Amino acid sequence: MKHSAYISYGSNLGDKKVIIHKTFGLINSLSAVSITAYSSFYSSDSWGFSSENSFINGVIEISTELSVFSLLEALQRIEKSIGRNEKTTNEYADRLIDLDILGYDSLVLTTPTLTIPHEWMHVRNFVLEPLAEIAPEWTHPLYLMSAKNLLAQSKDKSEVRKIDAL
């Protein structure tokens, strides 16, 4: 069975665009996964911690036959292969790559390892801007609001700048 999912990505270390393109290649190389839409790249300052390094963020839409937990495991393997360190604390830090599943069909799920939809997506403009670009009518299954409406009502005052398309 085919599922639709939205994945946010972010990088603020190294050659960010090269790392992100490598990540796209690794995602596309997964069996039973294909990227169906890419947002533009967006630049933003760090969120939740202080860093001199700005982020490049965006969102991709994928079509997959993987279960949500298999998808999570595959994305974590990709993060590790790029050089992502294990998350040892709940603190935010600089990173080569960060991949988060924002939504998976209209699934609502809360487990110790995964929350769908992503529990903070609705308050982060660096997620909402690119999501609204590629899926403005995607509806958050808990808030029953479209991505474009979540963005319009966001209280996040951080600046997110579109820097270019792929």
N, C-alpha and C positions, 0 to 999 in steps of 0.2 A: 504494500500500500504506500502510495506517495504522500509525503507530508511536506508542508511549507513551514519554513522557519526563518527567523530574522536573527542575524548575528552581528553584534557590534564589535569593532576592532579599534585598538588604540596602540600607539607606539610613541615613546618620547626619548628613546636612546638609539644611538647609531644612525645609520642611513635609513631613516624611517620609511621612505617610499620604497626602497629596495626590499626592506624587511616585509612590508605589507604586501608587495607584489609576490614575494616568495611565499608568504602565507596563503595568498589566493591560489597559487599553483598547487600547494600541498592540499588545500581543501578540495580543489577540483580533481586531484588525483585519488581522492578517497572513492572506493567503490560505493555505489548507491548514493552519491552526493553530487549535485551540480549547482553551480552558482547561476542564478537566473536574473539577478539585478545587482548593480553596484551603485552606491551613492558617490557623489563627489567626495574629495578629501576635504576635511574641515580642520582648522587649526584652533586649538584652545589651550588655555593655561591649565595647570594641574587642578584637579578637583579633589578636595578632601585632604590635601597635603601640600606642602610648599616645595617647589622645585624651580630651578632656573631653566629647565628644559620644557618647551611647549610640546603639546601632543599633536599628532595627526590622528584624527578619528574618522570613522565612517560606519556604514551599515551595509551588509550584503543580505540579499534574500537567497535562500537555497531551496532546492527541491531534494528530498531525501527519502530513502526507504529505511533509514536507521531509526531505531527507537530513540527517544529523547536522551536516555542514559548512555546508549552507544554513541550518540552524537557528542555528548559531553566528554566521554572518554577519548574520542578521536580528536576533538579540539584541544584537550589537555595534552595529548601526545604531540600535536603540532606545536603548541606553545613551548613544550620542553625541547623539541627538536630545534627550534629557533634559538633557544638559549634562555627561556624563561625560568627563573628560579622558582622552587616550590614556595607556595604561600605558607609561611610559617606563623604569621600573625594576622590579625584583622586590620593591621595598619596598611594604608596605601603607600606605594613607593614607585620610583621610576621603573620602567620596564621596557624590554625590547618589543614584546607583543602581549596584548591582553585580548582574549576572545570571550565574549559573553553571549549566551543564548538569551535573546530578548523575549521571543515568543515562539511557540511551536504549535501550529494550528491554533485552536482556541483553548488549548490545555491550560488548566489551573492546577498547580502542583507545588507543594511545600514539603521538602525533605531536608535532612541535615546537610546534604551535598548539593542540592539544586532547588531553586525556586523559579517557577515559570508562572506568569510572566516575571521578568527580572524585577526584583523588588524595589529598585531605585530608578528604573528607567524613566518614569513619569516626572522626575524632578531633576533631570540632567539634560540640559540643552544640547550638550555635545553628542547625546544619543538621539534626542528628539528631532533635531535639525535634519540629520541625514536620513532618519527613518521616515520623516514626513516628506522628504524629497522623493524617495523611491516607492513609498506605500502610504500616501496621505490618508487613505480611507481605511487602513488597517485599524481594527477596533480592539482596544485593550479589553480583555475578557472580564476583568474585575470592575474597571471604572466605566465601561461601556462608552468610551469616547474614542474618536478617531485620533490617529497620530497627529494630524494637523491641529485638531482642537486641543489635545494635550499640550502641544507646543504653544499655541495661542494663549493658553491659561497658565503656562509655566511661571512659577515665581523665581526660578533660577535667573539671576542677573548677570551671570558670567557671559563673557563675549565669546561667540563661536563665529569664526570667519571661514567662508567657503574659499578654498585656495585653488582648487582646480578639479577637473574631472580626471578620470583615469586616462 
